[in-house]
Amino acid sequence: MDRHRIGIVIPALNEARTIRSLVANACRYGLPIVVDDGSCDETGELATFAGAIVVRHERNLGYDRALSSGFERASEINCAYVVTMDADGQHDPTILKSFISALDDGADLVIGVRDRMQRLGEHIFSWVAYLKWGIRDPLCGMKGYRIGLYQERGHFDSYDSIGTELTIYAARMRRHIVQIPIKTSERTDIPRFGRCFSANKRIFHALRYAFTESPNAMRGRTQ
């Protein structure tokens, strides 16, 4: 696959410390699309200098809206695949090669399975998702998508799903899903979702919506 047909969407909020190196390494595998989600540091400028397309939000709109903006830009420039990854340095860019290979081999969705989870809500969401759909780590920020899956759905997120809505849609529609174990590095700053109570509250909100939306309703949105 031509490198310029692979969009690497990276939502970023005040990640000046890591963004330049991440973009430089990601450029080897695809076209980095950094969504600067209202940063007050030099995240956007450094990403541009390193070779990324930068989509800027004037104010912080949140993780899902940042990913949605990245997917919109990837679709506009005719990317065939989109791989999402975090801007904080937790994901090793060399793993992109495995994700792209799985998409080349016919996967509609590739999900990273982390070697560690930080919160109780993540463990519960993952346990439920595995029992229901066979998905081991729905909240992993590193996933690969065939762009047709996004275009068929018509959007990336509609209910603050923490990046899980399109994943659950693919599972319900019985699309070809591949799961790849990944190692994550420890982050030293404050997690983007907050800590403990606030983060778990968001996760349980996303989990509730995942089960209250019926497969028929999901199909109806694509028409």
PyMOL commands that place a pseudoatom at each C-alpha (Angstrom):
pseudoatom trace, name=CA, resn=MET, resi=1, chain=A, elem=C, hetatm=0, pos=[0.000, 0.000, 0.000]
pseudoatom trace, name=CA, resn=ASP, resi=2, chain=A, elem=C, hetatm=0, pos=[1.255, 3.478, -0.953]
pseudoatom trace, name=CA, resn=ARG, resi=3, chain=A, elem=C, hetatm=0, pos=[2.357, 5.282, 2.207]
pseudoatom trace, name=CA, resn=HIS, resi=4, chain=A, elem=C, hetatm=0, pos=[0.223, 8.292, 1.288]
pseudoatom trace, name=CA, resn=ARG, resi=5, chain=A, elem=C, hetatm=0, pos=[-2.938, 6.134, 1.333]
pseudoatom trace, name=CA, resn=ILE, resi=6, chain=A, elem=C, hetatm=0, pos=[-2.406, 5.366, 5.032]
pseudoatom trace, name=CA, resn=GLY, resi=7, chain=A, elem=C, hetatm=0, pos=[-3.585, 8.041, 7.435]
pseudoatom trace, name=CA, resn=ILE, resi=8, chain=A, elem=C, hetatm=0, pos=[-2.107, 7.874, 10.934]
pseudoatom trace, name=CA, resn=VAL, resi=9, chain=A, elem=C, hetatm=0, pos=[-4.480, 9.887, 13.107]
pseudoatom trace, name=CA, resn=ILE, resi=10, chain=A, elem=C, hetatm=0, pos=[-2.940, 11.204, 16.323]
pseudoatom trace, name=CA, resn=PRO, resi=11, chain=A, elem=C, hetatm=0, pos=[-5.154, 13.220, 18.704]
pseudoatom trace, name=CA, resn=ALA, resi=12, chain=A, elem=C, hetatm=0, pos=[-2.939, 15.508, 20.761]
pseudoatom trace, name=CA, resn=LEU, resi=13, chain=A, elem=C, hetatm=0, pos=[-3.413, 17.870, 23.690]
pseudoatom trace, name=CA, resn=ASN, resi=14, chain=A, elem=C, hetatm=0, pos=[-0.277, 19.587, 25.015]
pseudoatom trace, name=CA, resn=GLU, resi=15, chain=A, elem=C, hetatm=0, pos=[2.077, 16.850, 23.800]
pseudoatom trace, name=CA, resn=ALA, resi=16, chain=A, elem=C, hetatm=0, pos=[5.026, 19.027, 22.749]
pseudoatom trace, name=CA, resn=ARG, resi=17, chain=A, elem=C, hetatm=0, pos=[7.380, 16.741, 24.653]
pseudoatom trace, name=CA, resn=THR, resi=18, chain=A, elem=C, hetatm=0, pos=[6.687, 13.688, 22.469]
pseudoatom trace, name=CA, resn=ILE, resi=19, chain=A, elem=C, hetatm=0, pos=[4.924, 14.775, 19.279]
pseudoatom trace, name=CA, resn=ARG, resi=20, chain=A, elem=C, hetatm=0, pos=[7.930, 15.629, 17.110]
pseudoatom trace, name=CA, resn=SER, resi=21, chain=A, elem=C, hetatm=0, pos=[9.634, 12.269, 17.568]
pseudoatom trace, name=CA, resn=LEU, resi=22, chain=A, elem=C, hetatm=0, pos=[6.373, 10.377, 17.183]
pseudoatom trace, name=CA, resn=VAL, resi=23, chain=A, elem=C, hetatm=0, pos=[5.500, 12.085, 13.908]
pseudoatom trace, name=CA, resn=ALA, resi=24, chain=A, elem=C, hetatm=0, pos=[8.997, 11.633, 12.506]
pseudoatom trace, name=CA, resn=ASN, resi=25, chain=A, elem=C, hetatm=0, pos=[8.821, 7.884, 13.158]
pseudoatom trace, name=CA, resn=ALA, resi=26, chain=A, elem=C, hetatm=0, pos=[5.226, 7.541, 11.941]
pseudoatom trace, name=CA, resn=CYS, resi=27, chain=A, elem=C, hetatm=0, pos=[6.166, 9.177, 8.619]
pseudoatom trace, name=CA, resn=ARG, resi=28, chain=A, elem=C, hetatm=0, pos=[7.982, 5.950, 7.706]
pseudoatom trace, name=CA, resn=TYR, resi=29, chain=A, elem=C, hetatm=0, pos=[4.674, 4.087, 7.562]
pseudoatom trace, name=CA, resn=GLY, resi=30, chain=A, elem=C, hetatm=0, pos=[2.029, 6.565, 6.481]
pseudoatom trace, name=CA, resn=LEU, resi=31, chain=A, elem=C, hetatm=0, pos=[0.819, 10.138, 6.504]
pseudoatom trace, name=CA, resn=PRO, resi=32, chain=A, elem=C, hetatm=0, pos=[0.537, 11.464, 10.078]
pseudoatom trace, name=CA, resn=ILE, resi=33, chain=A, elem=C, hetatm=0, pos=[-2.587, 13.538, 10.729]
pseudoatom trace, name=CA, resn=VAL, resi=34, chain=A, elem=C, hetatm=0, pos=[-2.208, 15.269, 14.075]
pseudoatom trace, name=CA, resn=VAL, resi=35, chain=A, elem=C, hetatm=0, pos=[-5.339, 16.777, 15.578]
pseudoatom trace, name=CA, resn=ASP, resi=36, chain=A, elem=C, hetatm=0, pos=[-4.189, 19.578, 17.880]
pseudoatom trace, name=CA, resn=ASP, resi=37, chain=A, elem=C, hetatm=0, pos=[-7.135, 19.620, 20.260]
pseudoatom trace, name=CA, resn=GLY, resi=38, chain=A, elem=C, hetatm=0, pos=[-6.795, 23.102, 21.723]
pseudoatom trace, name=CA, resn=SER, resi=39, chain=A, elem=C, hetatm=0, pos=[-3.206, 22.785, 22.953]
pseudoatom trace, name=CA, resn=CYS, resi=40, chain=A, elem=C, hetatm=0, pos=[-1.641, 25.743, 24.753]
pseudoatom trace, name=CA, resn=ASP, resi=41, chain=A, elem=C, hetatm=0, pos=[1.906, 24.618, 23.982]
pseudoatom trace, name=CA, resn=GLU, resi=42, chain=A, elem=C, hetatm=0, pos=[3.772, 24.099, 20.679]
pseudoatom trace, name=CA, resn=THR, resi=43, chain=A, elem=C, hetatm=0, pos=[2.213, 20.719, 19.828]
pseudoatom trace, name=CA, resn=GLY, resi=44, chain=A, elem=C, hetatm=0, pos=[0.804, 21.871, 16.470]
pseudoatom trace, name=CA, resn=GLU, resi=45, chain=A, elem=C, hetatm=0, pos=[3.893, 23.744, 15.348]
pseudoatom trace, name=CA, resn=LEU, resi=46, chain=A, elem=C, hetatm=0, pos=[6.237, 20.878, 16.203]
pseudoatom trace, name=CA, resn=ALA, resi=47, chain=A, elem=C, hetatm=0, pos=[3.974, 18.352, 14.457]
pseudoatom trace, name=CA, resn=THR, resi=48, chain=A, elem=C, hetatm=0, pos=[3.937, 20.483, 11.298]
pseudoatom trace, name=CA, resn=PHE, resi=49, chain=A, elem=C, hetatm=0, pos=[7.719, 20.837, 11.387]
pseudoatom trace, name=CA, resn=ALA, resi=50, chain=A, elem=C, hetatm=0, pos=[8.084, 17.052, 11.694]
pseudoatom trace, name=CA, resn=GLY, resi=51, chain=A, elem=C, hetatm=0, pos=[5.963, 16.452, 8.587]
pseudoatom trace, name=CA, resn=ALA, resi=52, chain=A, elem=C, hetatm=0, pos=[2.379, 15.971, 9.787]
pseudoatom trace, name=CA, resn=ILE, resi=53, chain=A, elem=C, hetatm=0, pos=[-0.861, 17.332, 8.424]
pseudoatom trace, name=CA, resn=VAL, resi=54, chain=A, elem=C, hetatm=0, pos=[-2.239, 19.275, 11.383]
pseudoatom trace, name=CA, resn=VAL, resi=55, chain=A, elem=C, hetatm=0, pos=[-5.935, 19.804, 12.067]
pseudoatom trace, name=CA, resn=ARG, resi=56, chain=A, elem=C, hetatm=0, pos=[-6.416, 22.466, 14.732]
pseudoatom trace, name=CA, resn=HIS, resi=57, chain=A, elem=C, hetatm=0, pos=[-9.250, 22.883, 17.201]
pseudoatom trace, name=CA, resn=GLU, resi=58, chain=A, elem=C, hetatm=0, pos=[-9.356, 26.394, 18.635]
pseudoatom trace, name=CA, resn=ARG, resi=59, chain=A, elem=C, hetatm=0, pos=[-10.531, 24.948, 21.935]
pseudoatom trace, name=CA, resn=ASN, resi=60, chain=A, elem=C, hetatm=0, pos=[-10.389, 21.525, 23.523]
pseudoatom trace, name=CA, resn=LEU, resi=61, chain=A, elem=C, hetatm=0, pos=[-13.243, 19.409, 22.159]
pseudoatom trace, name=CA, resn=GLY, resi=62, chain=A, elem=C, hetatm=0, pos=[-12.228, 16.072, 23.655]
pseudoatom trace, name=CA, resn=TYR, resi=63, chain=A, elem=C, hetatm=0, pos=[-10.767, 12.770, 22.535]
pseudoatom trace, name=CA, resn=ASP, resi=64, chain=A, elem=C, hetatm=0, pos=[-13.637, 11.502, 20.382]
pseudoatom trace, name=CA, resn=ARG, resi=65, chain=A, elem=C, hetatm=0, pos=[-14.124, 14.791, 18.544]
pseudoatom trace, name=CA, resn=ALA, resi=66, chain=A, elem=C, hetatm=0, pos=[-10.385, 14.921, 17.861]
pseudoatom trace, name=CA, resn=LEU, resi=67, chain=A, elem=C, hetatm=0, pos=[-10.486, 11.427, 16.373]
pseudoatom trace, name=CA, resn=SER, resi=68, chain=A, elem=C, hetatm=0, pos=[-13.576, 12.350, 14.348]
pseudoatom trace, name=CA, resn=SER, resi=69, chain=A, elem=C, hetatm=0, pos=[-11.747, 15.359, 12.863]
pseudoatom trace, name=CA, resn=GLY, resi=70, chain=A, elem=C, hetatm=0, pos=[-8.814, 13.137, 11.981]
pseudoatom trace, name=CA, resn=PHE, resi=71, chain=A, elem=C, hetatm=0, pos=[-11.046, 10.625, 10.208]
pseudoatom trace, name=CA, resn=GLU, resi=72, chain=A, elem=C, hetatm=0, pos=[-12.777, 13.433, 8.311]
pseudoatom trace, name=CA, resn=ARG, resi=73, chain=A, elem=C, hetatm=0, pos=[-9.446, 14.696, 7.014]
pseudoatom trace, name=CA, resn=ALA, resi=74, chain=A, elem=C, hetatm=0, pos=[-8.243, 11.177, 6.134]
pseudoatom trace, name=CA, resn=SER, resi=75, chain=A, elem=C, hetatm=0, pos=[-11.424, 10.586, 4.136]
pseudoatom trace, name=CA, resn=GLU, resi=76, chain=A, elem=C, hetatm=0, pos=[-11.070, 13.951, 2.369]
pseudoatom trace, name=CA, resn=ILE, resi=77, chain=A, elem=C, hetatm=0, pos=[-7.565, 13.106, 1.159]
pseudoatom trace, name=CA, resn=ASN, resi=78, chain=A, elem=C, hetatm=0, pos=[-8.628, 9.600, 0.043]
pseudoatom trace, name=CA, resn=CYS, resi=79, chain=A, elem=C, hetatm=0, pos=[-6.749, 7.490, 2.558]
pseudoatom trace, name=CA, resn=ALA, resi=80, chain=A, elem=C, hetatm=0, pos=[-7.548, 3.784, 2.220]
pseudoatom trace, name=CA, resn=TYR, resi=81, chain=A, elem=C, hetatm=0, pos=[-6.639, 2.971, 5.838]
pseudoatom trace, name=CA, resn=VAL, resi=82, chain=A, elem=C, hetatm=0, pos=[-6.633, 4.908, 9.082]
pseudoatom trace, name=CA, resn=VAL, resi=83, chain=A, elem=C, hetatm=0, pos=[-4.532, 3.883, 12.063]
pseudoatom trace, name=CA, resn=THR, resi=84, chain=A, elem=C, hetatm=0, pos=[-5.053, 5.741, 15.337]
pseudoatom trace, name=CA, resn=MET, resi=85, chain=A, elem=C, hetatm=0, pos=[-2.397, 6.078, 18.005]
pseudoatom trace, name=CA, resn=ASP, resi=86, chain=A, elem=C, hetatm=0, pos=[-1.816, 8.163, 21.119]
pseudoatom trace, name=CA, resn=ALA, resi=87, chain=A, elem=C, hetatm=0, pos=[0.462, 11.198, 21.146]
pseudoatom trace, name=CA, resn=ASP, resi=88, chain=A, elem=C, hetatm=0, pos=[1.944, 10.586, 24.592]
pseudoatom trace, name=CA, resn=GLY, resi=89, chain=A, elem=C, hetatm=0, pos=[4.576, 8.062, 23.528]
pseudoatom trace, name=CA, resn=GLN, resi=90, chain=A, elem=C, hetatm=0, pos=[2.819, 4.976, 24.912]
pseudoatom trace, name=CA, resn=HIS, resi=91, chain=A, elem=C, hetatm=0, pos=[2.600, 3.323, 21.483]
pseudoatom trace, name=CA, resn=ASP, resi=92, chain=A, elem=C, hetatm=0, pos=[5.722, 2.227, 19.625]
pseudoatom trace, name=CA, resn=PRO, resi=93, chain=A, elem=C, hetatm=0, pos=[5.444, 3.455, 15.987]
pseudoatom trace, name=CA, resn=THR, resi=94, chain=A, elem=C, hetatm=0, pos=[7.191, 0.304, 14.708]
pseudoatom trace, name=CA, resn=ILE, resi=95, chain=A, elem=C, hetatm=0, pos=[3.981, -1.594, 15.536]
pseudoatom trace, name=CA, resn=LEU, resi=96, chain=A, elem=C, hetatm=0, pos=[2.320, 0.287, 12.668]
pseudoatom trace, name=CA, resn=LYS, resi=97, chain=A, elem=C, hetatm=0, pos=[3.895, -2.182, 10.245]
pseudoatom trace, name=CA, resn=SER, resi=98, chain=A, elem=C, hetatm=0, pos=[1.914, -5.081, 11.765]
pseudoatom trace, name=CA, resn=PHE, resi=99, chain=A, elem=C, hetatm=0, pos=[-1.334, -3.120, 11.662]
pseudoatom trace, name=CA, resn=ILE, resi=100, chain=A, elem=C, hetatm=0, pos=[-0.862, -2.174, 8.025]
pseudoatom trace, name=CA, resn=SER, resi=101, chain=A, elem=C, hetatm=0, pos=[0.024, -5.773, 7.094]
pseudoatom trace, name=CA, resn=ALA, resi=102, chain=A, elem=C, hetatm=0, pos=[-3.196, -7.021, 8.710]
pseudoatom trace, name=CA, resn=LEU, resi=103, chain=A, elem=C, hetatm=0, pos=[-5.226, -4.452, 6.755]
pseudoatom trace, name=CA, resn=ASP, resi=104, chain=A, elem=C, hetatm=0, pos=[-3.406, -5.436, 3.555]
pseudoatom trace, name=CA, resn=ASP, resi=105, chain=A, elem=C, hetatm=0, pos=[-4.397, -9.037, 4.270]
pseudoatom trace, name=CA, resn=GLY, resi=106, chain=A, elem=C, hetatm=0, pos=[-8.085, -8.131, 4.354]
pseudoatom trace, name=CA, resn=ALA, resi=107, chain=A, elem=C, hetatm=0, pos=[-8.897, -7.018, 7.900]
pseudoatom trace, name=CA, resn=ASP, resi=108, chain=A, elem=C, hetatm=0, pos=[-11.610, -4.382, 8.227]
pseudoatom trace, name=CA, resn=LEU, resi=109, chain=A, elem=C, hetatm=0, pos=[-10.480, -3.501, 11.742]
pseudoatom trace, name=CA, resn=VAL, resi=110, chain=A, elem=C, hetatm=0, pos=[-7.261, -4.138, 13.677]
pseudoatom trace, name=CA, resn=ILE, resi=111, chain=A, elem=C, hetatm=0, pos=[-7.312, -3.724, 17.450]
pseudoatom trace, name=CA, resn=GLY, resi=112, chain=A, elem=C, hetatm=0, pos=[-4.276, -3.403, 19.683]
pseudoatom trace, name=CA, resn=VAL, resi=113, chain=A, elem=C, hetatm=0, pos=[-4.367, -5.473, 22.871]
pseudoatom trace, name=CA, resn=ARG, resi=114, chain=A, elem=C, hetatm=0, pos=[-2.305, -3.730, 25.546]
pseudoatom trace, name=CA, resn=ASP, resi=115, chain=A, elem=C, hetatm=0, pos=[-0.066, -5.479, 28.033]
pseudoatom trace, name=CA, resn=ARG, resi=116, chain=A, elem=C, hetatm=0, pos=[-1.502, -3.367, 30.861]
pseudoatom trace, name=CA, resn=MET, resi=117, chain=A, elem=C, hetatm=0, pos=[-4.683, -1.479, 31.736]
pseudoatom trace, name=CA, resn=GLN, resi=118, chain=A, elem=C, hetatm=0, pos=[-4.757, 1.395, 34.185]
pseudoatom trace, name=CA, resn=ARG, resi=119, chain=A, elem=C, hetatm=0, pos=[-8.338, 1.548, 35.460]
pseudoatom trace, name=CA, resn=LEU, resi=120, chain=A, elem=C, hetatm=0, pos=[-11.041, -0.683, 36.871]
pseudoatom trace, name=CA, resn=GLY, resi=121, chain=A, elem=C, hetatm=0, pos=[-13.463, 0.511, 34.197]
pseudoatom trace, name=CA, resn=GLU, resi=122, chain=A, elem=C, hetatm=0, pos=[-11.106, -0.650, 31.450]
pseudoatom trace, name=CA, resn=HIS, resi=123, chain=A, elem=C, hetatm=0, pos=[-10.926, -4.152, 32.908]
pseudoatom trace, name=CA, resn=ILE, resi=124, chain=A, elem=C, hetatm=0, pos=[-14.722, -4.358, 33.160]
pseudoatom trace, name=CA, resn=PHE, resi=125, chain=A, elem=C, hetatm=0, pos=[-15.329, -2.974, 29.660]
pseudoatom trace, name=CA, resn=SER, resi=126, chain=A, elem=C, hetatm=0, pos=[-12.777, -5.395, 28.224]
pseudoatom trace, name=CA, resn=TRP, resi=127, chain=A, elem=C, hetatm=0, pos=[-14.243, -8.376, 30.089]
pseudoatom trace, name=CA, resn=VAL, resi=128, chain=A, elem=C, hetatm=0, pos=[-17.760, -7.562, 28.866]
pseudoatom trace, name=CA, resn=ALA, resi=129, chain=A, elem=C, hetatm=0, pos=[-16.602, -6.889, 25.299]
pseudoatom trace, name=CA, resn=TYR, resi=130, chain=A, elem=C, hetatm=0, pos=[-14.732, -10.190, 25.187]
pseudoatom trace, name=CA, resn=LEU, resi=131, chain=A, elem=C, hetatm=0, pos=[-17.747, -12.166, 26.388]
pseudoatom trace, name=CA, resn=LYS, resi=132, chain=A, elem=C, hetatm=0, pos=[-20.094, -10.365, 23.978]
pseudoatom trace, name=CA, resn=TRP, resi=133, chain=A, elem=C, hetatm=0, pos=[-17.984, -9.824, 20.860]
pseudoatom trace, name=CA, resn=GLY, resi=134, chain=A, elem=C, hetatm=0, pos=[-14.621, -11.519, 21.421]
pseudoatom trace, name=CA, resn=ILE, resi=135, chain=A, elem=C, hetatm=0, pos=[-12.847, -8.135, 21.663]
pseudoatom trace, name=CA, resn=ARG, resi=136, chain=A, elem=C, hetatm=0, pos=[-10.094, -8.151, 24.272]
pseudoatom trace, name=CA, resn=ASP, resi=137, chain=A, elem=C, hetatm=0, pos=[-9.231, -4.441, 24.529]
pseudoatom trace, name=CA, resn=PRO, resi=138, chain=A, elem=C, hetatm=0, pos=[-11.886, -2.150, 23.017]
pseudoatom trace, name=CA, resn=LEU, resi=139, chain=A, elem=C, hetatm=0, pos=[-10.434, 0.941, 24.718]
pseudoatom trace, name=CA, resn=CYS, resi=140, chain=A, elem=C, hetatm=0, pos=[-6.943, 0.625, 23.261]
pseudoatom trace, name=CA, resn=GLY, resi=141, chain=A, elem=C, hetatm=0, pos=[-6.053, 3.864, 21.486]
pseudoatom trace, name=CA, resn=MET, resi=142, chain=A, elem=C, hetatm=0, pos=[-4.159, 2.042, 18.734]
pseudoatom trace, name=CA, resn=LYS, resi=143, chain=A, elem=C, hetatm=0, pos=[-6.504, 0.626, 16.118]
pseudoatom trace, name=CA, resn=GLY, resi=144, chain=A, elem=C, hetatm=0, pos=[-6.460, 0.277, 12.342]
pseudoatom trace, name=CA, resn=TYR, resi=145, chain=A, elem=C, hetatm=0, pos=[-9.513, 0.747, 10.127]
pseudoatom trace, name=CA, resn=ARG, resi=146, chain=A, elem=C, hetatm=0, pos=[-10.367, 0.250, 6.500]
pseudoatom trace, name=CA, resn=ILE, resi=147, chain=A, elem=C, hetatm=0, pos=[-11.763, 3.675, 5.534]
pseudoatom trace, name=CA, resn=GLY, resi=148, chain=A, elem=C, hetatm=0, pos=[-14.836, 2.033, 3.990]
pseudoatom trace, name=CA, resn=LEU, resi=149, chain=A, elem=C, hetatm=0, pos=[-15.933, 0.968, 7.473]
pseudoatom trace, name=CA, resn=TYR, resi=150, chain=A, elem=C, hetatm=0, pos=[-15.966, 4.598, 8.615]
pseudoatom trace, name=CA, resn=GLN, resi=151, chain=A, elem=C, hetatm=0, pos=[-17.692, 5.785, 5.442]
pseudoatom trace, name=CA, resn=GLU, resi=152, chain=A, elem=C, hetatm=0, pos=[-20.347, 3.099, 5.749]
pseudoatom trace, name=CA, resn=ARG, resi=153, chain=A, elem=C, hetatm=0, pos=[-21.105, 4.091, 9.336]
pseudoatom trace, name=CA, resn=GLY, resi=154, chain=A, elem=C, hetatm=0, pos=[-21.165, 7.763, 8.367]
pseudoatom trace, name=CA, resn=HIS, resi=155, chain=A, elem=C, hetatm=0, pos=[-19.266, 9.015, 11.425]
pseudoatom trace, name=CA, resn=PHE, resi=156, chain=A, elem=C, hetatm=0, pos=[-16.649, 7.938, 13.918]
pseudoatom trace, name=CA, resn=ASP, resi=157, chain=A, elem=C, hetatm=0, pos=[-18.426, 8.753, 17.157]
pseudoatom trace, name=CA, resn=SER, resi=158, chain=A, elem=C, hetatm=0, pos=[-21.854, 9.980, 18.271]
pseudoatom trace, name=CA, resn=TYR, resi=159, chain=A, elem=C, hetatm=0, pos=[-22.001, 9.422, 22.034]
pseudoatom trace, name=CA, resn=ASP, resi=160, chain=A, elem=C, hetatm=0, pos=[-18.542, 10.025, 23.564]
pseudoatom trace, name=CA, resn=SER, resi=161, chain=A, elem=C, hetatm=0, pos=[-17.633, 6.367, 23.178]
pseudoatom trace, name=CA, resn=ILE, resi=162, chain=A, elem=C, hetatm=0, pos=[-13.903, 6.794, 23.981]
pseudoatom trace, name=CA, resn=GLY, resi=163, chain=A, elem=C, hetatm=0, pos=[-13.092, 5.474, 20.528]
pseudoatom trace, name=CA, resn=THR, resi=164, chain=A, elem=C, hetatm=0, pos=[-15.225, 2.319, 20.762]
pseudoatom trace, name=CA, resn=GLU, resi=165, chain=A, elem=C, hetatm=0, pos=[-18.349, 3.035, 18.686]
pseudoatom trace, name=CA, resn=LEU, resi=166, chain=A, elem=C, hetatm=0, pos=[-16.905, 2.068, 15.291]
pseudoatom trace, name=CA, resn=THR, resi=167, chain=A, elem=C, hetatm=0, pos=[-15.227, -0.973, 16.860]
pseudoatom trace, name=CA, resn=ILE, resi=168, chain=A, elem=C, hetatm=0, pos=[-18.501, -2.262, 18.297]
pseudoatom trace, name=CA, resn=TYR, resi=169, chain=A, elem=C, hetatm=0, pos=[-20.257, -1.515, 15.019]
pseudoatom trace, name=CA, resn=ALA, resi=170, chain=A, elem=C, hetatm=0, pos=[-17.717, -3.658, 13.163]
pseudoatom trace, name=CA, resn=ALA, resi=171, chain=A, elem=C, hetatm=0, pos=[-18.190, -6.499, 15.643]
pseudoatom trace, name=CA, resn=ARG, resi=172, chain=A, elem=C, hetatm=0, pos=[-21.983, -6.366, 15.399]
pseudoatom trace, name=CA, resn=MET, resi=173, chain=A, elem=C, hetatm=0, pos=[-21.819, -6.322, 11.602]
pseudoatom trace, name=CA, resn=ARG, resi=174, chain=A, elem=C, hetatm=0, pos=[-19.489, -9.358, 11.762]
pseudoatom trace, name=CA, resn=ARG, resi=175, chain=A, elem=C, hetatm=0, pos=[-16.626, -7.674, 9.948]
pseudoatom trace, name=CA, resn=HIS, resi=176, chain=A, elem=C, hetatm=0, pos=[-13.145, -9.178, 9.770]
pseudoatom trace, name=CA, resn=ILE, resi=177, chain=A, elem=C, hetatm=0, pos=[-11.380, -8.137, 12.976]
pseudoatom trace, name=CA, resn=VAL, resi=178, chain=A, elem=C, hetatm=0, pos=[-7.759, -8.879, 13.851]
pseudoatom trace, name=CA, resn=GLN, resi=179, chain=A, elem=C, hetatm=0, pos=[-6.303, -8.331, 17.332]
pseudoatom trace, name=CA, resn=ILE, resi=180, chain=A, elem=C, hetatm=0, pos=[-2.590, -7.692, 17.853]
pseudoatom trace, name=CA, resn=PRO, resi=181, chain=A, elem=C, hetatm=0, pos=[-0.788, -7.694, 21.233]
pseudoatom trace, name=CA, resn=ILE, resi=182, chain=A, elem=C, hetatm=0, pos=[1.144, -4.475, 21.840]
pseudoatom trace, name=CA, resn=LYS, resi=183, chain=A, elem=C, hetatm=0, pos=[3.491, -3.265, 24.548]
pseudoatom trace, name=CA, resn=THR, resi=184, chain=A, elem=C, hetatm=0, pos=[2.843, 0.149, 26.044]
pseudoatom trace, name=CA, resn=SER, resi=185, chain=A, elem=C, hetatm=0, pos=[5.248, 2.526, 27.745]
pseudoatom trace, name=CA, resn=GLU, resi=186, chain=A, elem=C, hetatm=0, pos=[4.444, 4.169, 31.061]
pseudoatom trace, name=CA, resn=ARG, resi=187, chain=A, elem=C, hetatm=0, pos=[3.291, 7.759, 30.701]
pseudoatom trace, name=CA, resn=THR, resi=188, chain=A, elem=C, hetatm=0, pos=[4.636, 10.299, 33.168]
pseudoatom trace, name=CA, resn=ASP, resi=189, chain=A, elem=C, hetatm=0, pos=[2.016, 13.050, 32.852]
pseudoatom trace, name=CA, resn=ILE, resi=190, chain=A, elem=C, hetatm=0, pos=[-1.692, 13.144, 33.746]
pseudoatom trace, name=CA, resn=PRO, resi=191, chain=A, elem=C, hetatm=0, pos=[-3.841, 10.768, 31.629]
pseudoatom trace, name=CA, resn=ARG, resi=192, chain=A, elem=C, hetatm=0, pos=[-6.080, 12.558, 29.147]
pseudoatom trace, name=CA, resn=PHE, resi=193, chain=A, elem=C, hetatm=0, pos=[-9.229, 10.953, 30.559]
pseudoatom trace, name=CA, resn=GLY, resi=194, chain=A, elem=C, hetatm=0, pos=[-8.390, 12.033, 34.103]
pseudoatom trace, name=CA, resn=ARG, resi=195, chain=A, elem=C, hetatm=0, pos=[-7.815, 9.736, 37.021]
pseudoatom trace, name=CA, resn=CYS, resi=196, chain=A, elem=C, hetatm=0, pos=[-9.909, 7.234, 38.953]
pseudoatom trace, name=CA, resn=PHE, resi=197, chain=A, elem=C, hetatm=0, pos=[-13.507, 8.354, 39.392]
pseudoatom trace, name=CA, resn=SER, resi=198, chain=A, elem=C, hetatm=0, pos=[-13.890, 10.700, 36.402]
pseudoatom trace, name=CA, resn=ALA, resi=199, chain=A, elem=C, hetatm=0, pos=[-12.197, 8.289, 33.998]
pseudoatom trace, name=CA, resn=ASN, resi=200, chain=A, elem=C, hetatm=0, pos=[-14.206, 5.286, 35.193]
pseudoatom trace, name=CA, resn=LYS, resi=201, chain=A, elem=C, hetatm=0, pos=[-17.415, 7.322, 34.927]
pseudoatom trace, name=CA, resn=ARG, resi=202, chain=A, elem=C, hetatm=0, pos=[-16.676, 8.034, 31.262]
pseudoatom trace, name=CA, resn=ILE, resi=203, chain=A, elem=C, hetatm=0, pos=[-15.878, 4.388, 30.587]
pseudoatom trace, name=CA, resn=PHE, resi=204, chain=A, elem=C, hetatm=0, pos=[-19.113, 3.151, 32.156]
pseudoatom trace, name=CA, resn=HIS, resi=205, chain=A, elem=C, hetatm=0, pos=[-21.039, 5.773, 30.166]
pseudoatom trace, name=CA, resn=ALA, resi=206, chain=A, elem=C, hetatm=0, pos=[-19.533, 4.407, 26.937]
pseudoatom trace, name=CA, resn=LEU, resi=207, chain=A, elem=C, hetatm=0, pos=[-20.233, 0.828, 27.994]
pseudoatom trace, name=CA, resn=ARG, resi=208, chain=A, elem=C, hetatm=0, pos=[-23.870, 1.627, 28.756]
pseudoatom trace, name=CA, resn=TYR, resi=209, chain=A, elem=C, hetatm=0, pos=[-24.418, 3.121, 25.314]
pseudoatom trace, name=CA, resn=ALA, resi=210, chain=A, elem=C, hetatm=0, pos=[-22.699, 0.176, 23.654]
pseudoatom trace, name=CA, resn=PHE, resi=211, chain=A, elem=C, hetatm=0, pos=[-25.405, -2.094, 25.026]
pseudoatom trace, name=CA, resn=THR, resi=212, chain=A, elem=C, hetatm=0, pos=[-28.445, 0.179, 24.769]
pseudoatom trace, name=CA, resn=GLU, resi=213, chain=A, elem=C, hetatm=0, pos=[-28.058, 0.791, 21.035]
pseudoatom trace, name=CA, resn=SER, resi=214, chain=A, elem=C, hetatm=0, pos=[-29.570, -2.092, 19.090]
pseudoatom trace, name=CA, resn=PRO, resi=215, chain=A, elem=C, hetatm=0, pos=[-27.995, -3.606, 15.949]
pseudoatom trace, name=CA, resn=ASN, resi=216, chain=A, elem=C, hetatm=0, pos=[-31.065, -2.502, 13.949]
pseudoatom trace, name=CA, resn=ALA, resi=217, chain=A, elem=C, hetatm=0, pos=[-30.516, 1.100, 15.048]
pseudoatom trace, name=CA, resn=MET, resi=218, chain=A, elem=C, hetatm=0, pos=[-26.890, 0.859, 13.997]
pseudoatom trace, name=CA, resn=ARG, resi=219, chain=A, elem=C, hetatm=0, pos=[-27.866, -0.397, 10.572]
pseudoatom trace, name=CA, resn=GLY, resi=220, chain=A, elem=C, hetatm=0, pos=[-30.406, 2.381, 10.206]
pseudoatom trace, name=CA, resn=ARG, resi=221, chain=A, elem=C, hetatm=0, pos=[-27.774, 5.070, 10.691]
pseudoatom trace, name=CA, resn=THR, resi=222, chain=A, elem=C, hetatm=0, pos=[-25.808, 3.890, 7.667]
pseudoatom trace, name=CA, resn=GLN, resi=223, chain=A, elem=C, hetatm=0, pos=[-28.697, 4.321, 5.279]
for i in range(1, 223): cmd.bond("trace and resi %d" % i, "trace and resi %d" % (i + 1))
show_as sticks, trace
zoom trace
